Amino acid sequence: MTEHKNETKEIHAHDESNHSHHSHDSRENGGTAHGPGAAATPMRALLRRPEDGESIEVAGVGHFFRLTSEHTEGRFAFEEFTLEPGVIGARPHVHGAHDEYFYVLEGELTLHNGDGEVSVGPGHLLAALRGTPHGFRNAGTETVRGLCLYTPAGYEGYFREVHAAVAAGAEVTDELLAEFRSRYRTTSHPQ
């Protein structure tokens, strides 16, 4: 696991035309992180440079978390991922506490969508909402690169825990993954 500790820049983004008039969150309406009229510092947009993020290698999948719970107050996590040919990213499983959205940038990703497998290329999106079985692998001959959004955030902790266990000498087995998944309300799904 590697944390790229480069300076993260904040940009003050205060454009009233972009604010929702239906929002009840004071930060979106020019307030502060602590409520309307509070004396705290106004929220600022977070700009992450291409090298900013946390790299976590787990079972042949390169995860590069650009945003984690720490950056988004737990709202969501966002990563870039890579899979080399022949790598199983995740066998079919089901999440009970978060949704995942996979977007393919390069290569051909084989997705389990609950009904079976389908291979998709750049521009395809899979929305794996809570309770829906899904999985992914690279059955092709080229590296796959994609994006994944987790909402709410927190599942990045699963990858950190598996990475730490492997770094301490544990072997990646279905039992090990099931143990860690259970901590994040995730279960295996029969194929």
Salt bridges, closest charged atoms under 4 A:
GLU16 OE2 - HIS14 NE2 3.01
ASP25 OD2 - ARG27 NH2 2.80
ASP25 OD2 - ARG75 NH2 3.38
GLU51 OE2 - ARG49 NE 3.50
ASP52 OD2 - ARG49 NE 3.61
GLU54 OE1 - ARG160 NH2 2.67
GLU70 OE1 - ARG160 NH2 3.59
GLU73 OE1 - ARG27 NH1 2.34
GLU73 OE1 - ARG75 NH1 3.05
GLU79 OE1 - HIS63 ND1 2.72
GLU80 OE2 - ARG66 NH1 3.09
GLU80 OE1 - ARG145 NH1 3.88
ASP99 OD1 - ARG130 NE 3.37
GLU100 OE2 - HIS95 NE2 2.88
GLU100 OE2 - HIS98 NE2 3.13
GLU100 OE1 - HIS134 NE2 2.95
GLU106 OE2 - ARG145 NH2 3.41
GLU117 OE1 - ARG137 NH2 2.76
GLU161 OE1 - ARG183 NH1 2.59
ASP174 OD1 - ARG91 NH1 3.36
GLU179 OE2 - ARG183 NH2 2.96
